[in-house]
């Protein structure tokens, strides 16, 4: 590792990446917290006056594209730009995108729809360059076999959620007080802070990490980019792909938070605390708040279990079960309404849903990021991280598609259906877990000596 200076036992570059990601996630979640509310608000209040179905359809398409472009961005970084330049260019594009969303209708002669779609396009393109490469650089801070890597991703994940925690409150408050454009403006300011941090500190805190494209670096180390994959590498890639299928199911449910659950909060939840009505966007901060509270506890539990700590596939199964319990809370909210849409439901149901969804997220998201950096071959590192986010792309599109049909099937059918699907998927994954651990060849446990000998020179 080029930079040996440490903070809390980790390379200080980790904390630069932590801060860069914090403000990028602030920007993303600030926009996410108010997007569907802005789309469905009446034009007299500055919104676009869309129907719930149209708003959730667009939400699904947008968030899906946000997660599919990292596949392209990862490939560009691996082969041409390197991770550092990709992160910087992506951050600048996203900042311009947020400021485009913040433009008042008619500013600079641009109508509201033009600035809106331009902003979304720039956010999608910028995110494609930014997202896979910032995560890959975290893994690059550590040598092969460094046991600090999982802990590093937990710290990095805390940055993501600290940004998200602040975002919902700040953007929601700004939008409530000064209008929707103000909410998008604070998102743009957050993205600019992320860019400034990279520009000012990356050279001294990261050294040469992320400056050389992975393909060129692998060639310098004697690894040819077109070298056939070994049997072990193929097996490890199979794990990433199989686990990705279950990731789709988890995030398709989880991402109802920014869509259907967000609208449900706005329209059907009693948000009064005394004489104060809690803005609907504030509930988006429950998830990161719970992460900040629960992440250290869950990490301590894993350490306490020692050799009995569940493998990654089992943790993924736990995530699906927690997701199911969270949606049972939403089923409870619908039952409280008793079929009468004029009845406002208790906030406790929402709090419970976000609590269990957060437990699920902690069992799947940081574990998955760390797993990809351990299993992906060096020459495919950013590409596979992009592919991992590609599963999120599919999930986000499916999430919007599911939520948009609330008018056809009702909230009960959607919330209950997700709970059932998550439970069945978790059970299937438990049955597959031993096979997946075997395919990891040492990432979760050591394969036998016989297996090592069989795989040492095997290629396809």
C-alpha positions in Angstrom: 0.0 0.0 0.0 1.4 3.4 -1.0 0.1 5.4 1.9 1.1 4.0 5.3 -0.5 6.7 7.5 -3.4 5.3 9.5 -6.4 6.5 11.5 -8.0 4.1 14.0 -5.8 1.4 12.6 -7.0 1.9 9.0 -5.3 3.7 6.1 -6.3 7.3 6.3 -7.4 7.0 2.6 -10.4 5.0 4.0 -11.7 8.1 5.8 -11.3 10.3 2.6 -13.4 7.7 0.7 -15.8 7.6 3.7 -16.3 11.4 3.5 -16.5 11.5 -0.3 -19.2 8.8 -0.2 -21.0 10.5 2.7 -21.6 13.6 0.8 -22.5 11.8 -2.4 -25.0 9.7 -0.6 -26.4 12.9 1.1 -26.9 14.2 -2.4 -28.6 11.0 -3.6 -30.9 10.5 -0.7 -31.8 14.1 -0.4 -33.1 13.9 -3.9 -34.6 10.5 -3.4 -36.5 11.6 -0.3 -38.5 14.3 -2.2 -38.6 13.0 -5.8 -41.9 11.2 -5.9 -43.4 13.8 -3.5 -42.4 16.5 -6.0 -43.8 14.5 -8.9 -47.2 13.9 -7.3 -47.6 17.3 -5.7 -50.1 19.7 -7.3 -48.7 22.2 -9.7 -50.0 25.0 -7.5 -47.5 24.0 -4.9 -44.7 23.8 -7.4 -45.0 20.1 -8.1 -45.6 18.4 -11.5 -49.0 17.1 -10.7 -48.4 13.5 -11.8 -50.5 10.5 -10.9 -49.1 8.0 -8.3 -48.7 5.4 -11.0 -46.7 7.6 -13.4 -44.5 8.9 -10.5 -43.6 5.4 -9.3 -43.0 4.2 -12.9 -40.5 7.0 -13.4 -39.0 6.4 -10.0 -38.4 2.7 -10.9 -36.9 3.6 -14.3 -34.6 6.3 -12.8 -33.3 4.2 -9.8 -32.9 1.2 -12.1 -30.7 3.2 -14.5 -28.8 4.7 -11.6 -27.7 1.1 -10.7 -27.2 -0.2 -14.2 -24.8 2.5 -15.5 -22.1 1.4 -12.9 -21.6 -1.7 -15.1 -20.5 0.6 -17.9 -18.6 3.0 -15.6 -16.7 0.1 -14.0 -15.6 -1.1 -17.5 -14.5 2.4 -18.5 -12.5 2.7 -15.3 -10.9 -0.7 -15.6 -9.8 -0.1 -19.1 -9.3 3.6 -19.7 -9.8 6.2 -17.0 -8.8 4.5 -13.7 -11.0 4.7 -10.6 -9.8 8.1 -9.4 -10.7 10.1 -12.6 -14.0 8.2 -12.9 -15.0 9.2 -9.4 -14.1 12.9 -10.0 -15.9 13.1 -13.4 -18.9 11.3 -12.1 -19.1 13.6 -9.1 -19.0 16.7 -11.3 -21.8 15.4 -13.6 -24.0 14.6 -10.6 -23.5 18.0 -9.0 -24.5 19.7 -12.3 -27.5 17.3 -12.5 -28.7 18.3 -9.0 -28.4 22.0 -9.8 -30.4 21.4 -13.0 -33.2 19.9 -11.0 -33.1 22.9 -8.6 -33.6 25.4 -11.5 -36.9 27.3 -11.1 -39.3 26.9 -14.0 -38.3 29.3 -16.8 -34.8 30.1 -15.5 -32.4 30.8 -18.3 -35.3 30.2 -20.7 -35.4 26.5 -19.8 -38.9 25.0 -19.0 -39.4 22.8 -15.9 -39.5 19.5 -17.8 -36.3 20.1 -19.8 -34.3 21.0 -16.7 -35.9 18.0 -14.8 -35.0 15.4 -17.4 -31.6 16.9 -18.0 -30.9 16.7 -14.3 -32.0 13.0 -14.1 -29.8 12.2 -17.2 -26.7 13.8 -15.7 -27.3 12.0 -12.4 -27.6 8.6 -14.0 -24.4 9.1 -16.1 -22.4 10.6 -13.2 -23.5 7.8 -10.9 -22.3 5.2 -13.3 -18.8 6.5 -13.1 -18.8 7.2 -9.4 -20.5 4.4 -7.7 -18.5 1.2 -8.6 -15.2 2.9 -8.4 -15.4 4.5 -5.0 -16.3 1.0 -3.5 -13.5 -0.7 -5.4 -10.9 1.8 -4.1 -11.9 0.8 -0.5 -10.9 -2.8 -1.2 -7.6 -1.6 -3.0 -6.4 0.0 0.3 -5.8 -3.4 1.7 -3.4 -6.2 0.7 -4.7 -9.7 -0.2 -5.7 -11.5 3.1 -5.8 -8.3 5.2 -8.4 -9.1 7.9 -9.2 -5.4 8.3 -11.1 -5.3 4.9 -14.6 -6.3 6.3 -14.2 -3.8 9.1 -13.2 -1.1 6.5 -16.4 -1.7 4.5 -18.5 -1.5 7.7 -16.8 2.0 8.4 -17.4 3.0 4.8 -21.0 1.9 5.1 -21.4 4.1 8.1 -20.4 7.0 5.9 -23.1 6.1 3.4 -25.8 6.1 6.1 -24.6 9.2 8.0 -25.1 11.0 4.7 -28.5 9.5 4.2 -29.5 10.3 7.8 -28.8 14.0 7.3 -30.3 14.0 3.8 -33.9 13.3 4.5 -34.2 15.8 7.3 -32.3 18.6 5.6 -33.9 18.2 2.1 -37.4 17.6 3.6 -37.1 20.7 5.8 -35.8 22.8 2.9 -38.5 21.7 0.6 -41.2 22.3 3.2 -39.9 25.8 4.0 -38.8 27.1 0.7 -40.2 24.8 -2.0 -39.1 21.7 -3.9 -36.3 23.5 -5.7 -34.6 24.3 -2.4 -34.6 20.5 -1.6 -32.8 19.8 -4.9 -30.4 22.7 -4.3 -29.1 21.3 -1.0 -28.6 18.0 -2.7 -26.4 19.8 -5.3 -24.4 21.5 -2.5 -23.7 18.1 -0.9 -22.4 16.7 -4.2 -20.1 19.7 -4.6 -18.6 19.0 -1.1 -17.9 15.4 -2.2 -16.0 16.7 -5.4 -14.0 19.3 -3.4 -12.8 16.6 -0.9 -11.6 14.4 -3.8 -9.9 17.3 -5.5 -8.1 18.5 -2.4 -7.1 15.4 -0.6 -6.9 12.4 -2.9 -3.3 12.9 -4.0 -1.9 13.0 -0.5 -4.3 10.5 1.2 -4.7 7.9 -1.5 -1.3 7.9 -3.1 -1.4 6.0 -6.4 -4.5 4.0 -5.6 -7.1 4.3 -8.4 -4.8 6.2 -10.8 -4.0 3.3 -13.1 -6.7 1.4 -14.9 -7.0 -2.2 -13.5 -6.4 -3.8 -16.8 -3.1 -1.9 -17.3 -2.1 -2.6 -13.6 -2.8 -6.3 -14.1 -0.7 -6.4 -17.3 2.2 -4.7 -15.4 1.9 -7.4 -12.7 2.1 -10.2 -15.4 -1.7 -10.8 -15.6 -2.9 -10.7 -19.2 -6.4 -9.3 -19.6 -7.4 -12.1 -21.9 -5.9 -14.9 -19.8 -8.6 -17.6 -19.4 -10.3 -17.7 -16.0 -9.2 -20.5 -13.6 -11.8 -22.9 -12.3 -11.5 -21.2 -8.9 -12.2 -17.8 -10.4 -15.2 -19.2 -12.4 -16.7 -20.7 -9.2 -16.2 -17.4 -7.3 -17.9 -15.5 -10.1 -20.8 -18.0 -10.0 -21.2 -17.1 -6.3 -21.4 -13.4 -7.2 -24.1 -14.1 -9.9 -26.2 -16.4 -7.7 -26.1 -14.2 -4.7 -27.0 -11.3 -7.0 -30.4 -13.0 -7.8 -31.3 -12.9 -4.2 -30.1 -9.3 -3.9 -32.7 -8.4 -6.6 -35.5 -9.9 -4.4 -34.3 -8.0 -1.3 -33.8 -4.6 -2.9 -37.1 -4.9 -4.9 -38.8 -5.0 -1.6 -36.5 -2.6 0.3 -36.7 0.2 -2.3 -40.5 0.5 -1.7 -39.2 2.9 1.0 -38.5 5.7 -1.6 -41.6 4.9 -3.6 -44.8 3.3 -2.4 -44.0 3.5 1.3 -43.1 7.2 0.9 -46.5 7.9 -0.7 -48.2 5.8 1.9 -46.5 7.9 4.6 -47.6 11.1 3.0 -51.3 10.1 2.4 -52.3 7.5 5.0 -50.1 7.9 8.1 -50.9 10.0 11.1 -47.8 12.1 11.3 -48.9 14.5 14.1 -46.7 14.8 17.2 -48.6 17.2 19.4 -49.2 20.2 17.2 -46.3 19.4 14.8 -46.8 17.4 11.6 -43.7 15.4 10.8 -42.7 15.9 7.1 -43.1 12.6 5.2 -39.5 13.0 3.9 -38.1 12.8 7.5 -39.2 9.1 7.6 -36.5 8.4 5.0 -33.9 9.2 7.7 -35.2 6.3 10.0 -33.3 3.7 8.0 -29.9 5.4 8.3 -30.6 6.3 11.9 -31.2 2.6 12.7 -28.1 1.7 10.8 -26.0 4.0 12.9 -27.5 2.5 16.1 -27.6 -1.2 15.0 -24.4 -1.6 13.0 -22.0 -1.6 16.0 -24.3 -4.0 17.8 -24.6 -6.4 14.9 -20.8 -6.3 14.3 -20.3 -7.1 18.0 -22.6 -10.1 17.7 -20.7 -11.5 14.7 -17.4 -11.1 16.7 -19.0 -12.8 19.8 -20.1 -15.7 17.7 -16.5 -16.3 16.5 -16.3 -19.6 14.6 -20.1 -19.9 14.7 -20.6 -16.6 12.8 -23.0 -17.2 9.9 -21.5 -17.4 6.3 -22.4 -14.7 3.8 -25.2 -16.8 2.2 -26.8 -17.4 5.6 -26.6 -13.7 6.4 -28.3 -12.9 3.1 -31.1 -15.4 4.1 -31.5 -13.5 7.4 -31.8 -10.3 5.4 -34.7 -11.7 3.4 -36.4 -12.9 6.6 -36.0 -9.4 8.2 -37.4 -7.8 5.0 -40.5 -10.1 5.3 -41.1 -9.1 9.0 -40.9 -5.4 8.0 -43.6 -5.8 5.4 -45.7 -7.7 7.9 -45.6 -4.4 9.8 -46.9 -2.6 6.7 -49.7 -5.3 6.5 -50.6 -4.3 10.1 -50.9 -0.7 9.0 -53.3 -1.6 6.1 -55.3 -3.7 8.5 -55.6 -0.8 10.9 -57.3 1.2 8.1 -59.9 -1.5 7.8 -60.5 -0.7 4.1 -61.3 3.0 4.9 -58.7 5.2 3.1 -59.8 8.2 5.3 -58.3 6.4 8.3 -54.8 7.5 9.2 -52.6 4.8 10.5 -50.1 4.9 13.4 -46.5 5.9 12.8 -45.4 2.8 14.8 -46.1 0.5 11.9 -43.7 2.5 9.7 -41.0 2.7 12.4 -41.3 -1.1 12.8 -41.0 -1.7 9.1 -37.9 0.5 8.8 -36.3 -1.1 11.8 -36.6 -4.7 10.4 -35.7 -3.5 6.9 -32.5 -2.0 8.4 -31.6 -5.2 10.1 -31.9 -6.9 6.7 -29.8 -4.3 5.0 -27.0 -4.7 7.5 -27.0 -8.5 6.7 -26.8 -8.0 3.0 -25.3 -4.7 1.8 -21.9 -4.2 3.4 -21.4 -8.0 3.3 -22.1 -8.0 -0.4 -19.6 -5.2 -1.2 -16.9 -6.9 0.8 -17.6 -10.2 -0.8 -17.3 -8.8 -4.4 -13.9 -7.3 -3.7 -12.7 -10.7 -2.3 -14.1 -12.9 -5.0 -13.7 -10.8 -8.2 -10.4 -11.3 -10.2 -8.2 -8.1 -10.1 -8.6 -7.5 -13.9 -12.4 -7.5 -13.5 -12.7 -5.7 -10.1 -14.6 -2.6 -11.1 -16.5 -4.4 -13.8 -17.8 -6.9 -11.2 -18.6 -4.2 -8.7 -20.6 -2.6 -11.5 -22.3 -5.9 -12.2 -23.2 -6.1 -8.5 -24.9 -2.7 -8.7 -26.5 -4.0 -11.9 -28.5 -6.4 -9.7 -29.7 -3.3 -7.8 -30.7 -1.7 -11.1 -33.0 -4.6 -11.9 -34.3 -4.5 -8.3 -35.1 -0.8 -8.4 -36.9 -1.1 -11.7 -38.9 -4.0 -10.4 -39.6 -2.0 -7.2 -41.1 0.9 -9.1 -43.1 -1.5 -11.3 -44.6 -3.3 -8.3 -45.4 -0.1 -6.4 -47.0 1.5 -9.5 -49.7 -1.3 -9.5 -51.0 -0.3 -6.0 -54.1 1.1 -7.7 -54.8 -2.3 -9.4 -54.1 -4.7 -6.5 -54.1 -2.6 -3.3 -51.4 -2.0 -0.7 -52.3 -5.2 1.2 -51.6 -7.4 -1.8 -48.3 -5.7 -2.5 -47.0 -5.6 1.1 -48.2 -9.1 1.8 -46.9 -10.5 -1.5 -43.4 -9.1 -0.9 -43.3 -10.7 2.6 -44.2 -14.1 1.2 -41.7 -13.9 -1.7 -38.9 -12.8 0.7 -39.6 -15.7 3.1 -39.6 -18.3 0.3 -36.4 -16.9 -1.2 -34.6 -16.9 2.2 -35.5 -20.6 2.7 -34.2 -21.5 -0.7 -30.9 -19.6 0.0 -30.4 -21.5 3.2 -30.5 -24.8 1.4 -28.0 -23.5 -1.2 -25.6 -22.0 1.3 -23.1 -24.9 1.7 -22.7 -25.1 -2.1 -22.0 -21.4 -2.4 -19.5 -21.5 0.4 -17.7 -24.3 -1.3 -17.5 -22.3 -4.6 -15.9 -19.4 -2.7 -12.7 -21.5 -2.2 -11.5 -20.0 1.0 -13.3 -16.7 1.2 -15.6 -18.2 3.9 -13.6 -21.2 4.9 -10.6 -23.2 3.7 -11.2 -25.9 1.0 -9.7 -29.2 1.6 -6.1 -29.9 0.4 -7.5 -32.3 -2.2 -9.7 -29.5 -3.6 -6.7 -27.1 -3.7 -4.6 -29.6 -5.7 -7.4 -30.2 -8.1 -8.0 -26.5 -8.7 -4.4 -25.2 -8.8 -3.9 -25.5 -12.5 -7.4 -25.9 -13.8 -8.5 -23.4 -16.5 -11.4 -23.0 -18.9 
